[in-house]
């Protein structure tokens, strides 16, 4: 079944914020609106056949992709509105020295591209006789252009690490979904182009490192939940079947600025001692837990939890951990979680399986 023949089946009702449907009709565009979206996106849906049968693992992975694309479409819609309306924090002086016209043109294209990704991922579900997903409500931890473009880089970095894991799973499953791996590869390349733009807009090199950080679906799912308004999803996230970590992990020191969420930090490319806190580490000073980093395509690195402390009666514990950047870490994204045991861990999937507290993302400039 071709994607263009099943769009009518792959629509859903969405809720604010932002207010949906958008002026272009997303996520339920009419044929004329869809044509406008595709033109604004710079291209059209693939005409290659979609999978007709999906394994349970593939269904869950595509459902995650749909949710991820929805939040990206919502984010860029909000960003575009803020830029075009000169909302404080998004005015000409806030984006200097970027060209305002080119920036708005670029975010317009990206917003429309993400809308097509969301509709297309839902269409794969429909082709395989699965229910399409409706969006949740989303909240984004940004109040100005500087933070927004860094946040866009961060969640795009996560997507670049997650999609290859989904492609690998499709190949290992041996199911009908394997035929859509090429399409996922095309989306992956497109996200890479976006990420280069986000980095350039921050006066960084467009490409962070020769080999980017890989991830696991469980980490992407954990971070997606931080952007969703509780109880706002028509289909509960728990129904997707992904692992939910026992507790949350935060990075206390350093923080880029007071308003930044505690699950995200920006660090210079050098060794450091970091301060973390967690809501669920009992007996954390016993040595049975480790702080594990994922950086580049290196093997996961476990470091000891140091100076563990919990006040009597408190559910929150704090601790230190070394950030050994100079031991072959990569610029760009680093993922940090707490695991039971210290490995050795073969890959990100093995880390996710042992994770009990997550997930912190670190951007190394």
MIBATOR-676087 format. One line per 5 residues: number of its first residue (from 1); for each residue x, y, z of C-alpha. Coordinates in nm, 2 decimals. Example, Ala and Ser with C-alpha at 12.3 -4.5 7.8 and 13.67 -1.06 7.14 Angstrom:
BEGIN
1) 1.23/-0.45/0.78; 1.37/-0.11/0.71
***
This chain:
BEGIN
1) 0.00/0.00/0.00; 0.14/0.34/-0.09; 0.16/0.61/0.17; -0.04/0.85/-0.04; -0.33/0.61/-0.04
6) -0.37/0.57/0.33; -0.32/0.92/0.47; -0.69/0.94/0.55; -0.64/0.65/0.79; -0.34/0.79/0.96
11) -0.49/1.10/1.11; -0.56/1.19/1.47; -0.69/1.46/1.70; -0.43/1.66/1.89; -0.45/1.89/2.19
16) -0.27/2.20/2.30; 0.00/2.32/2.35; 0.04/2.42/2.08; -0.31/2.44/1.96; -0.40/2.18/1.70
21) -0.49/2.14/1.43; -0.23/2.39/1.31; -0.32/2.64/1.04; -0.19/2.40/0.78; -0.43/2.13/0.90
26) -0.17/1.91/1.07; -0.21/1.64/1.18; -0.52/1.59/0.97; -0.45/1.79/0.65; -0.68/1.80/0.36
31) -0.54/1.69/0.02; -0.48/2.06/-0.06; -0.32/2.13/0.27; -0.10/1.82/0.24; 0.02/1.94/-0.09
36) 0.12/2.27/0.06; 0.30/2.10/0.35; 0.50/1.89/0.11; 0.59/2.19/-0.10; 0.70/2.38/0.21
41) 0.90/2.08/0.32; 1.09/2.07/-0.01; 0.97/1.72/-0.12; 0.70/1.46/-0.12; 0.62/1.13/0.05
46) 0.81/0.82/-0.08; 0.61/0.62/-0.33; 0.77/0.29/-0.23; 0.55/0.02/-0.06; 0.51/0.02/0.32
51) 0.53/-0.28/0.55; 0.21/-0.48/0.57; 0.31/-0.69/0.87; 0.51/-0.58/1.17; 0.66/-0.77/1.46
56) 0.56/-0.65/1.81; 0.91/-0.50/1.85; 0.87/-0.31/1.53; 0.53/-0.18/1.62; 0.66/-0.04/1.95
61) 0.96/0.12/1.77; 0.74/0.29/1.52; 0.50/0.41/1.79; 0.80/0.57/1.96; 0.90/0.73/1.63
66) 0.54/0.87/1.59; 0.55/1.02/1.94; 0.89/1.16/1.88; 0.79/1.32/1.55; 0.48/1.47/1.71
71) 0.69/1.65/1.98; 0.93/1.77/1.72; 0.65/1.91/1.50; 0.50/2.08/1.81; 0.84/2.23/1.91
76) 0.92/2.37/1.57; 0.57/2.51/1.53; 0.61/2.69/1.87; 0.96/2.81/1.77; 0.83/2.94/1.43
81) 0.55/3.13/1.60; 0.78/3.29/1.85; 1.02/3.40/1.58; 0.76/3.54/1.34; 0.58/3.72/1.62
86) 0.89/3.87/1.77; 0.82/3.73/2.11; 1.07/3.85/2.37; 1.37/3.63/2.36; 1.32/3.56/1.99
91) 1.36/3.91/1.84; 1.63/4.02/1.59; 1.88/4.11/1.87; 1.83/3.76/2.02; 1.92/3.58/1.70
96) 2.21/3.81/1.59; 2.42/3.75/1.38; 2.19/3.51/1.20; 1.98/3.64/0.91; 1.62/3.66/1.03
101) 1.47/3.58/0.69; 1.68/3.27/0.63; 1.62/3.15/0.99; 1.24/3.17/0.95; 1.26/3.00/0.61
106) 1.47/2.72/0.76; 1.25/2.66/1.06; 0.95/2.67/0.83; 1.10/2.39/0.62; 1.20/2.19/0.93
111) 0.85/2.22/1.08; 0.69/2.09/0.76; 0.94/1.81/0.73; 0.87/1.69/1.08; 0.50/1.69/1.01
116) 0.55/1.46/0.71; 0.77/1.23/0.93; 0.49/1.20/1.18; 0.22/1.14/0.93; 0.44/0.89/0.74
121) 0.53/0.70/1.06; 0.16/0.67/1.15; 0.10/0.55/0.79; 0.33/0.26/0.84; 0.13/0.15/1.14
126) -0.20/0.18/0.94; -0.05/-0.02/0.65; 0.02/-0.30/0.90; -0.34/-0.28/1.03; -0.23/-0.11/1.35
131) -0.41/0.19/1.51; -0.24/0.53/1.44; -0.14/0.73/1.74; -0.28/1.07/1.84; -0.04/1.33/1.99
136) 0.00/1.41/2.35; 0.04/1.76/2.50; 0.40/1.88/2.52; 0.60/2.12/2.73; 0.94/2.25/2.63
141) 1.20/2.39/2.88; 1.30/2.69/2.67; 1.22/3.06/2.70; 1.45/3.22/2.44; 1.61/3.15/2.10
146) 1.95/3.06/2.25; 1.80/2.78/2.46; 1.56/2.67/2.19; 1.83/2.61/1.93; 2.04/2.42/2.19
151) 1.75/2.21/2.29; 1.67/2.14/1.92; 2.03/2.02/1.88; 2.00/1.80/2.19; 1.68/1.61/2.09
156) 1.81/1.58/1.73; 2.13/1.43/1.87; 1.92/1.18/2.05; 1.72/1.09/1.74; 2.05/1.04/1.55
161) 2.15/0.79/1.81; 1.82/0.61/1.83; 1.71/0.56/1.47; 2.01/0.34/1.38; 1.92/0.11/1.67
166) 1.57/0.08/1.53; 1.71/0.00/1.18; 1.93/-0.27/1.34; 1.63/-0.41/1.52; 1.43/-0.42/1.19
171) 1.71/-0.61/1.03; 1.74/-0.86/1.32; 1.37/-0.92/1.33; 1.36/-1.03/0.98; 1.01/-0.91/0.94
176) 0.83/-0.71/0.67; 0.95/-0.39/0.84; 1.30/-0.43/0.70; 1.18/-0.28/0.37; 1.13/0.05/0.55
181) 1.49/0.07/0.68; 1.60/0.26/0.38; 1.33/0.52/0.44; 1.45/0.55/0.80; 1.80/0.60/0.67
186) 1.67/0.89/0.46; 1.51/1.04/0.76; 1.83/0.99/0.96; 2.03/1.18/0.70; 1.78/1.46/0.69
191) 1.80/1.49/1.07; 2.18/1.51/1.04; 2.14/1.81/0.80; 1.91/1.97/1.06; 2.16/1.91/1.34
196) 2.44/2.08/1.14; 2.22/2.38/1.10; 2.14/2.40/1.47; 2.51/2.37/1.56; 2.61/2.64/1.31
201) 2.34/2.87/1.45; 2.53/2.84/1.78; 2.86/2.91/1.61; 2.97/2.56/1.65; 3.12/2.33/1.38
206) 2.83/2.18/1.19; 2.95/1.82/1.27; 3.03/1.75/1.63; 3.25/1.44/1.59; 3.36/1.17/1.34
211) 3.14/0.91/1.51; 2.82/1.03/1.69; 2.69/0.89/2.01; 2.46/0.59/1.98; 2.17/0.53/2.21
216) 1.90/0.28/2.30; 1.53/0.31/2.25; 1.48/0.31/2.63; 1.68/0.63/2.67; 1.48/0.81/2.40
221) 1.16/0.69/2.56; 1.27/0.81/2.90; 1.35/1.15/2.78; 1.04/1.18/2.57; 0.83/1.13/2.88
226) 1.00/1.45/3.03; 0.84/1.66/2.75; 0.49/1.52/2.78; 0.22/1.68/3.00; 0.13/1.40/3.25
231) -0.19/1.20/3.15; -0.23/1.39/2.82; -0.17/1.10/2.58; -0.47/0.94/2.43; -0.28/0.61/2.43
236) -0.09/0.58/2.76; 0.28/0.56/2.71; 0.29/0.25/2.94; 0.11/0.07/2.66; 0.41/0.10/2.43
241) 0.60/-0.17/2.62; 0.93/0.01/2.67; 1.13/-0.02/2.99; 1.06/0.25/3.25; 1.35/0.32/3.48
246) 1.29/0.29/3.86; 1.39/0.64/3.94; 1.50/0.97/3.78; 1.86/1.10/3.76; 1.95/1.47/3.76
251) 2.27/1.66/3.72; 2.31/1.93/3.98; 2.65/2.08/3.91; 2.72/2.23/3.66; 2.41/2.38/3.50
256) 2.42/2.62/3.20; 2.17/2.86/3.37; 1.91/2.85/3.65; 1.61/2.79/3.42; 1.76/2.48/3.25
261) 1.62/2.14/3.33; 1.82/1.92/3.57; 1.84/1.63/3.31; 2.05/1.84/3.07; 2.39/2.00/3.10
266) 2.64/2.17/2.88; 3.01/2.10/2.95; 3.35/2.21/2.80; 3.56/1.93/2.65; 3.77/1.85/2.95
271) 3.77/1.63/3.26; 3.55/1.73/3.55; 3.38/1.61/3.87; 3.01/1.62/3.84; 2.73/1.63/4.10
276) 2.43/1.42/4.04; 2.11/1.34/4.24; 1.87/1.05/4.21; 1.53/0.97/4.36; 1.58/0.60/4.40
281) 1.93/0.49/4.50; 1.91/0.30/4.83; 2.24/0.21/4.98; 2.42/0.40/4.70; 2.75/0.40/4.89
286) 2.78/0.02/4.89; 2.95/0.01/4.55; 2.68/-0.19/4.38; 2.59/0.10/4.15; 2.78/0.28/3.88
291) 2.74/0.59/3.67; 2.77/0.49/3.31; 2.85/0.72/3.01; 2.78/0.67/2.65; 2.99/0.88/2.42
296) 3.06/0.85/2.05; 3.08/0.49/1.93; 3.30/0.39/2.22; 3.22/0.11/2.46; 3.01/0.22/2.76
301) 3.23/0.36/3.04; 3.13/0.29/3.40; 3.27/0.51/3.68; 3.23/0.48/4.06; 2.97/0.67/4.25
306) 3.15/0.88/4.51; 3.05/1.07/4.82; 2.70/0.93/4.83; 2.48/1.12/5.07; 2.11/1.10/5.17
311) 1.95/1.30/5.44; 1.75/1.09/5.70; 1.40/1.06/5.58; 1.47/1.20/5.23; 1.41/1.01/4.91
316) 1.67/1.21/4.72; 2.03/1.11/4.73; 2.33/1.30/4.59; 2.67/1.18/4.48; 2.97/1.28/4.27
321) 3.11/1.10/3.96; 3.41/1.18/3.75; 3.35/1.29/3.39; 3.67/1.16/3.22; 3.62/1.33/2.89
326) 3.99/1.30/2.79; 3.96/0.92/2.78; 3.83/0.91/2.42; 3.50/1.09/2.47; 3.34/1.26/2.17
331) 3.22/1.62/2.13; 2.84/1.65/2.12; 2.60/1.42/2.30; 2.69/1.21/2.60; 2.43/1.00/2.78
336) 2.46/0.93/3.16; 2.26/0.68/3.36; 2.30/0.48/3.69; 2.32/0.11/3.65; 2.32/-0.19/3.89
341) 2.67/-0.32/3.86; 2.97/-0.19/3.67; 2.96/-0.41/3.36; 3.15/-0.44/3.15; 2.86/-0.35/2.91
346) 2.89/-0.45/2.55; 2.67/-0.17/2.41; 2.39/0.08/2.48; 2.12/-0.19/2.49; 2.31/-0.37/2.77
351) 2.34/-0.05/2.96; 1.97/0.02/2.92; 1.89/-0.33/3.05; 2.09/-0.26/3.37; 1.98/0.10/3.42
356) 1.78/0.18/3.73; 1.81/0.56/3.73; 1.81/0.78/3.42; 1.85/0.97/3.20; 2.08/1.27/3.19
361) 2.20/1.42/2.86; 2.52/1.62/2.84; 2.62/1.84/2.54; 3.00/1.89/2.51; 3.08/2.20/2.31
***
